């Protein structure tokens, strides 16, 4: 099952996507500039092999819901996210607001 729903953070709309897969759940919160995602995100791949795409993204691990994702500290981020002032340990919601 796939669930797509808007969420509002400080009057800014983001899209939250939950994908229920066998034995795991993928979680993403995004806007047109970037996204945060659960532990399934391969930040090293984005930073290395896909660097030319300049993807703004962060990863939080151990989260099971969208609410947990937006309130969890980021465990890793892309180089482009760092250029926006996003840093490891920043809470997901704060990182999303940097993507406005």
MONORQUI-V627745 format. One record per helix or strand of 3 or more residues. SS is the DSSP state (H for helix, E for strand). FROM is the first residue (numbers start at 1). TO is the last residue. If there is no record, write none. Layout:
<<SS,FROM,TO> <SS,FROM,TO>>
This chain:
<<E,2,9> <E,12,21> <E,24,30> <E,34,37> <H,43,47> <H,51,53> <E,56,59> <H,66,71> <H,79,83> <H,92,98>>
